[in-house]
Amino acid sequence: MAYAIWSGVGTALVAVAGYLFLDEPLGWVKVMSLALIVVGVLGLNLAGSH
């Protein structure tokens, strides 16, 4: 479970840092992909609590 959280958060933070500090474009595909990562990590946490 911890690996899923760290990998999801790490991926999202790298993408956001690229947008903020490296002037990388942040299109709708990247935004939706980041949202899917967040939803996936939340889903794994909720499924693990049952």
PDB file of N, CA, C and O in Angstrom:
ATOM      1  N   MET A   1       0.818  -1.189   0.000  1.00  0.00           N
ATOM      2  CA  MET A   1       0.000   0.000   0.000  1.00  0.00           C
ATOM      3  C   MET A   1       0.864   1.256   0.000  1.00  0.00           C
ATOM      4  O   MET A   1       0.589   2.207  -0.732  1.00  0.00           O
ATOM      5  N   ALA A   2       1.898   1.255   0.815  1.00  0.00           N
ATOM      6  CA  ALA A   2       2.769   2.431   0.893  1.00  0.00           C
ATOM      7  C   ALA A   2       3.461   2.692  -0.439  1.00  0.00           C
ATOM      8  O   ALA A   2       3.667   3.843  -0.824  1.00  0.00           O
ATOM      9  N   TYR A   3       3.821   1.614  -1.144  1.00  0.00           N
ATOM     10  CA  TYR A   3       4.470   1.790  -2.438  1.00  0.00           C
ATOM     11  C   TYR A   3       3.537   2.476  -3.423  1.00  0.00           C
ATOM     12  O   TYR A   3       3.973   3.338  -4.186  1.00  0.00           O
ATOM     13  N   ALA A   4       2.269   2.111  -3.419  1.00  0.00           N
ATOM     14  CA  ALA A   4       1.295   2.743  -4.326  1.00  0.00           C
ATOM     15  C   ALA A   4       1.156   4.225  -4.014  1.00  0.00           C
ATOM     16  O   ALA A   4       1.078   5.051  -4.924  1.00  0.00           O
ATOM     17  N   ILE A   5       1.126   4.557  -2.749  1.00  0.00           N
ATOM     18  CA  ILE A   5       0.986   5.969  -2.367  1.00  0.00           C
ATOM     19  C   ILE A   5       2.223   6.757  -2.773  1.00  0.00           C
ATOM     20  O   ILE A   5       2.107   7.832  -3.362  1.00  0.00           O
ATOM     21  N   TRP A   6       3.410   6.232  -2.462  1.00  0.00           N
ATOM     22  CA  TRP A   6       4.643   6.943  -2.795  1.00  0.00           C
ATOM     23  C   TRP A   6       4.822   7.094  -4.300  1.00  0.00           C
ATOM     24  O   TRP A   6       5.233   8.152  -4.774  1.00  0.00           O
ATOM     25  N   SER A   7       4.517   6.051  -5.044  1.00  0.00           N
ATOM     26  CA  SER A   7       4.701   6.146  -6.489  1.00  0.00           C
ATOM     27  C   SER A   7       3.683   7.096  -7.112  1.00  0.00           C
ATOM     28  O   SER A   7       4.022   7.854  -8.021  1.00  0.00           O
ATOM     29  N   GLY A   8       2.451   7.063  -6.638  1.00  0.00           N
ATOM     30  CA  GLY A   8       1.432   7.968  -7.167  1.00  0.00           C
ATOM     31  C   GLY A   8       1.716   9.418  -6.838  1.00  0.00           C
ATOM     32  O   GLY A   8       1.643  10.285  -7.709  1.00  0.00           O
ATOM     33  N   VAL A   9       2.036   9.681  -5.590  1.00  0.00           N
ATOM     34  CA  VAL A   9       2.338  11.051  -5.167  1.00  0.00           C
ATOM     35  C   VAL A   9       3.610  11.545  -5.838  1.00  0.00           C
ATOM     36  O   VAL A   9       3.680  12.697  -6.267  1.00  0.00           O
ATOM     37  N   GLY A  10       4.607  10.690  -5.931  1.00  0.00           N
ATOM     38  CA  GLY A  10       5.860  11.086  -6.579  1.00  0.00           C
ATOM     39  C   GLY A  10       5.663  11.436  -8.041  1.00  0.00           C
ATOM     40  O   GLY A  10       6.209  12.427  -8.527  1.00  0.00           O
ATOM     41  N   THR A  11       4.892  10.631  -8.739  1.00  0.00           N
ATOM     42  CA  THR A  11       4.626  10.909 -10.155  1.00  0.00           C
ATOM     43  C   THR A  11       3.880  12.222 -10.318  1.00  0.00           C
ATOM     44  O   THR A  11       4.222  13.030 -11.182  1.00  0.00           O
ATOM     45  N   ALA A  12       2.876  12.437  -9.503  1.00  0.00           N
ATOM     46  CA  ALA A  12       2.107  13.677  -9.589  1.00  0.00           C
ATOM     47  C   ALA A  12       2.972  14.891  -9.254  1.00  0.00           C
ATOM     48  O   ALA A  12       2.880  15.918  -9.925  1.00  0.00           O
ATOM     49  N   LEU A  13       3.803  14.783  -8.232  1.00  0.00           N
ATOM     50  CA  LEU A  13       4.656  15.917  -7.852  1.00  0.00           C
ATOM     51  C   LEU A  13       5.689  16.241  -8.917  1.00  0.00           C
ATOM     52  O   LEU A  13       5.987  17.412  -9.150  1.00  0.00           O
ATOM     53  N   VAL A  14       6.233  15.234  -9.560  1.00  0.00           N
ATOM     54  CA  VAL A  14       7.202  15.481 -10.635  1.00  0.00           C
ATOM     55  C   VAL A  14       6.522  16.191 -11.803  1.00  0.00           C
ATOM     56  O   VAL A  14       7.101  17.099 -12.400  1.00  0.00           O
ATOM     57  N   ALA A  15       5.319  15.791 -12.124  1.00  0.00           N
ATOM     58  CA  ALA A  15       4.595  16.454 -13.216  1.00  0.00           C
ATOM     59  C   ALA A  15       4.271  17.904 -12.869  1.00  0.00           C
ATOM     60  O   ALA A  15       4.411  18.790 -13.712  1.00  0.00           O
ATOM     61  N   VAL A  16       3.843  18.146 -11.648  1.00  0.00           N
ATOM     62  CA  VAL A  16       3.533  19.515 -11.222  1.00  0.00           C
ATOM     63  C   VAL A  16       4.801  20.362 -11.158  1.00  0.00           C
ATOM     64  O   VAL A  16       4.785  21.528 -11.552  1.00  0.00           O
ATOM     65  N   ALA A  17       5.887  19.793 -10.671  1.00  0.00           N
ATOM     66  CA  ALA A  17       7.155  20.537 -10.627  1.00  0.00           C
ATOM     67  C   ALA A  17       7.632  20.876 -12.031  1.00  0.00           C
ATOM     68  O   ALA A  17       8.154  21.967 -12.260  1.00  0.00           O
ATOM     69  N   GLY A  18       7.461  19.967 -12.962  1.00  0.00           N
ATOM     70  CA  GLY A  18       7.816  20.254 -14.350  1.00  0.00           C
ATOM     71  C   GLY A  18       7.009  21.409 -14.912  1.00  0.00           C
ATOM     72  O   GLY A  18       7.535  22.240 -15.652  1.00  0.00           O
ATOM     73  N   TYR A  19       5.736  21.460 -14.563  1.00  0.00           N
ATOM     74  CA  TYR A  19       4.881  22.549 -15.022  1.00  0.00           C
ATOM     75  C   TYR A  19       5.283  23.874 -14.367  1.00  0.00           C
ATOM     76  O   TYR A  19       5.379  24.899 -15.041  1.00  0.00           O
ATOM     77  N   LEU A  20       5.514  23.849 -13.070  1.00  0.00           N
ATOM     78  CA  LEU A  20       5.794  25.087 -12.348  1.00  0.00           C
ATOM     79  C   LEU A  20       7.199  25.631 -12.588  1.00  0.00           C
ATOM     80  O   LEU A  20       7.376  26.839 -12.741  1.00  0.00           O
ATOM     81  N   PHE A  21       8.194  24.755 -12.623  1.00  0.00           N
ATOM     82  CA  PHE A  21       9.577  25.218 -12.645  1.00  0.00           C
ATOM     83  C   PHE A  21      10.276  25.057 -13.987  1.00  0.00           C
ATOM     84  O   PHE A  21      11.257  25.751 -14.257  1.00  0.00           O
ATOM     85  N   LEU A  22       9.789  24.155 -14.833  1.00  0.00           N
ATOM     86  CA  LEU A  22      10.469  23.892 -16.102  1.00  0.00           C
ATOM     87  C   LEU A  22       9.653  24.303 -17.322  1.00  0.00           C
ATOM     88  O   LEU A  22      10.027  24.006 -18.457  1.00  0.00           O
ATOM     89  N   ASP A  23       8.547  24.981 -17.084  1.00  0.00           N
ATOM     90  CA  ASP A  23       7.685  25.492 -18.151  1.00  0.00           C
ATOM     91  C   ASP A  23       7.208  24.409 -19.111  1.00  0.00           C
ATOM     92  O   ASP A  23       7.072  24.650 -20.310  1.00  0.00           O
ATOM     93  N   GLU A  24       6.956  23.220 -18.582  1.00  0.00           N
ATOM     94  CA  GLU A  24       6.401  22.165 -19.416  1.00  0.00           C
ATOM     95  C   GLU A  24       4.907  22.420 -19.607  1.00  0.00           C
ATOM     96  O   GLU A  24       4.234  22.898 -18.694  1.00  0.00           O
ATOM     97  N   PRO A  25       4.396  22.105 -20.783  1.00  0.00           N
ATOM     98  CA  PRO A  25       2.957  22.314 -20.998  1.00  0.00           C
ATOM     99  C   PRO A  25       2.142  21.326 -20.156  1.00  0.00           C
ATOM    100  O   PRO A  25       2.559  20.190 -19.931  1.00  0.00           O
ATOM    101  N   LEU A  26       0.991  21.777 -19.702  1.00  0.00           N
ATOM    102  CA  LEU A  26       0.106  20.940 -18.899  1.00  0.00           C
ATOM    103  C   LEU A  26      -1.255  20.926 -19.584  1.00  0.00           C
ATOM    104  O   LEU A  26      -2.145  21.706 -19.245  1.00  0.00           O
ATOM    105  N   GLY A  27      -1.398  20.033 -20.545  1.00  0.00           N
ATOM    106  CA  GLY A  27      -2.641  19.931 -21.297  1.00  0.00           C
ATOM    107  C   GLY A  27      -3.670  19.098 -20.566  1.00  0.00           C
ATOM    108  O   GLY A  27      -3.430  18.595 -19.468  1.00  0.00           O
ATOM    109  N   TRP A  28      -4.819  18.966 -21.198  1.00  0.00           N
ATOM    110  CA  TRP A  28      -5.914  18.243 -20.560  1.00  0.00           C
ATOM    111  C   TRP A  28      -5.599  16.762 -20.388  1.00  0.00           C
ATOM    112  O   TRP A  28      -6.103  16.128 -19.461  1.00  0.00           O
ATOM    113  N   VAL A  29      -4.771  16.201 -21.268  1.00  0.00           N
ATOM    114  CA  VAL A  29      -4.425  14.785 -21.142  1.00  0.00           C
ATOM    115  C   VAL A  29      -3.579  14.569 -19.884  1.00  0.00           C
ATOM    116  O   VAL A  29      -3.791  13.598 -19.157  1.00  0.00           O
ATOM    117  N   LYS A  30      -2.629  15.460 -19.624  1.00  0.00           N
ATOM    118  CA  LYS A  30      -1.814  15.339 -18.413  1.00  0.00           C
ATOM    119  C   LYS A  30      -2.654  15.556 -17.162  1.00  0.00           C
ATOM    120  O   LYS A  30      -2.488  14.842 -16.173  1.00  0.00           O
ATOM    121  N   VAL A  31      -3.546  16.525 -17.195  1.00  0.00           N
ATOM    122  CA  VAL A  31      -4.392  16.794 -16.036  1.00  0.00           C
ATOM    123  C   VAL A  31      -5.277  15.588 -15.744  1.00  0.00           C
ATOM    124  O   VAL A  31      -5.406  15.187 -14.587  1.00  0.00           O
ATOM    125  N   MET A  32      -5.882  15.007 -16.766  1.00  0.00           N
ATOM    126  CA  MET A  32      -6.731  13.833 -16.569  1.00  0.00           C
ATOM    127  C   MET A  32      -5.912  12.641 -16.083  1.00  0.00           C
ATOM    128  O   MET A  32      -6.378  11.867 -15.249  1.00  0.00           O
ATOM    129  N   SER A  33      -4.704  12.493 -16.596  1.00  0.00           N
ATOM    130  CA  SER A  33      -3.845  11.393 -16.161  1.00  0.00           C
ATOM    131  C   SER A  33      -3.461  11.538 -14.692  1.00  0.00           C
ATOM    132  O   SER A  33      -3.452  10.559 -13.946  1.00  0.00           O
ATOM    133  N   LEU A  34      -3.145  12.759 -14.284  1.00  0.00           N
ATOM    134  CA  LEU A  34      -2.834  12.995 -12.871  1.00  0.00           C
ATOM    135  C   LEU A  34      -4.058  12.737 -11.996  1.00  0.00           C
ATOM    136  O   LEU A  34      -3.937  12.197 -10.896  1.00  0.00           O
ATOM    137  N   ALA A  35      -5.226  13.120 -12.483  1.00  0.00           N
ATOM    138  CA  ALA A  35      -6.455  12.857 -11.731  1.00  0.00           C
ATOM    139  C   ALA A  35      -6.683  11.356 -11.591  1.00  0.00           C
ATOM    140  O   ALA A  35      -7.110  10.893 -10.534  1.00  0.00           O
ATOM    141  N   LEU A  36      -6.404  10.597 -12.638  1.00  0.00           N
ATOM    142  CA  LEU A  36      -6.558   9.145 -12.563  1.00  0.00           C
ATOM    143  C   LEU A  36      -5.588   8.527 -11.559  1.00  0.00           C
ATOM    144  O   LEU A  36      -5.929   7.567 -10.868  1.00  0.00           O
ATOM    145  N   ILE A  37      -4.385   9.076 -11.483  1.00  0.00           N
ATOM    146  CA  ILE A  37      -3.415   8.588 -10.498  1.00  0.00           C
ATOM    147  C   ILE A  37      -3.956   8.824  -9.091  1.00  0.00           C
ATOM    148  O   ILE A  37      -3.913   7.927  -8.250  1.00  0.00           O
ATOM    149  N   VAL A  38      -4.461  10.022  -8.836  1.00  0.00           N
ATOM    150  CA  VAL A  38      -4.991  10.350  -7.511  1.00  0.00           C
ATOM    151  C   VAL A  38      -6.190   9.459  -7.185  1.00  0.00           C
ATOM    152  O   VAL A  38      -6.290   8.940  -6.073  1.00  0.00           O
ATOM    153  N   VAL A  39      -7.090   9.281  -8.135  1.00  0.00           N
ATOM    154  CA  VAL A  39      -8.260   8.424  -7.909  1.00  0.00           C
ATOM    155  C   VAL A  39      -7.822   6.981  -7.675  1.00  0.00           C
ATOM    156  O   VAL A  39      -8.400   6.289  -6.837  1.00  0.00           O
ATOM    157  N   GLY A  40      -6.818   6.524  -8.397  1.00  0.00           N
ATOM    158  CA  GLY A  40      -6.325   5.168  -8.219  1.00  0.00           C
ATOM    159  C   GLY A  40      -5.724   4.942  -6.845  1.00  0.00           C
ATOM    160  O   GLY A  40      -5.964   3.910  -6.219  1.00  0.00           O
ATOM    161  N   VAL A  41      -4.944   5.904  -6.372  1.00  0.00           N
ATOM    162  CA  VAL A  41      -4.341   5.772  -5.044  1.00  0.00           C
ATOM    163  C   VAL A  41      -5.428   5.815  -3.974  1.00  0.00           C
ATOM    164  O   VAL A  41      -5.378   5.055  -3.007  1.00  0.00           O
ATOM    165  N   LEU A  42      -6.403   6.694  -4.140  1.00  0.00           N
ATOM    166  CA  LEU A  42      -7.514   6.733  -3.178  1.00  0.00           C
ATOM    167  C   LEU A  42      -8.290   5.421  -3.190  1.00  0.00           C
ATOM    168  O   LEU A  42      -8.673   4.908  -2.139  1.00  0.00           O
ATOM    169  N   GLY A  43      -8.519   4.885  -4.381  1.00  0.00           N
ATOM    170  CA  GLY A  43      -9.226   3.615  -4.481  1.00  0.00           C
ATOM    171  C   GLY A  43      -8.484   2.485  -3.818  1.00  0.00           C
ATOM    172  O   GLY A  43      -9.092   1.647  -3.153  1.00  0.00           O
ATOM    173  N   LEU A  44      -7.162   2.448  -3.991  1.00  0.00           N
ATOM    174  CA  LEU A  44      -6.368   1.412  -3.331  1.00  0.00           C
ATOM    175  C   LEU A  44      -6.425   1.538  -1.815  1.00  0.00           C
ATOM    176  O   LEU A  44      -6.491   0.533  -1.107  1.00  0.00           O
ATOM    177  N   ASN A  45      -6.402   2.762  -1.321  1.00  0.00           N
ATOM    178  CA  ASN A  45      -6.488   2.967   0.126  1.00  0.00           C
ATOM    179  C   ASN A  45      -7.850   2.560   0.667  1.00  0.00           C
ATOM    180  O   ASN A  45      -7.938   1.933   1.723  1.00  0.00           O
ATOM    181  N   LEU A  46      -8.902   2.908  -0.040  1.00  0.00           N
ATOM    182  CA  LEU A  46     -10.238   2.539   0.417  1.00  0.00           C
ATOM    183  C   LEU A  46     -10.452   1.033   0.342  1.00  0.00           C
ATOM    184  O   LEU A  46     -11.068   0.451   1.236  1.00  0.00           O
ATOM    185  N   ALA A  47      -9.960   0.407  -0.694  1.00  0.00           N
ATOM    186  CA  ALA A  47     -10.115  -1.043  -0.839  1.00  0.00           C
ATOM    187  C   ALA A  47      -9.292  -1.784   0.199  1.00  0.00           C
ATOM    188  O   ALA A  47      -9.671  -2.876   0.621  1.00  0.00           O
ATOM    189  N   GLY A  48      -8.188  -1.217   0.611  1.00  0.00           N
ATOM    190  CA  GLY A  48      -7.340  -1.860   1.597  1.00  0.00           C
ATOM    191  C   GLY A  48      -7.897  -1.780   3.008  1.00  0.00           C
ATOM    192  O   GLY A  48      -7.484  -2.542   3.882  1.00  0.00           O
ATOM    193  N   SER A  49      -8.828  -0.867   3.240  1.00  0.00           N
ATOM    194  CA  SER A  49      -9.358  -0.701   4.590  1.00  0.00           C
ATOM    195  C   SER A  49     -10.481  -1.676   4.908  1.00  0.00           C
ATOM    196  O   SER A  49     -10.917  -1.741   6.057  1.00  0.00           O
ATOM    197  N   HIS A  50     -10.961  -2.431   3.936  1.00  0.00           N
ATOM    198  CA  HIS A  50     -12.063  -3.376   4.169  1.00  0.00           C
ATOM    199  C   HIS A  50     -11.552  -4.715   4.600  1.00  0.00           C
ATOM    200  O   HIS A  50     -12.340  -5.630   4.838  1.00  0.00           O
TER     201      HIS A  50
END
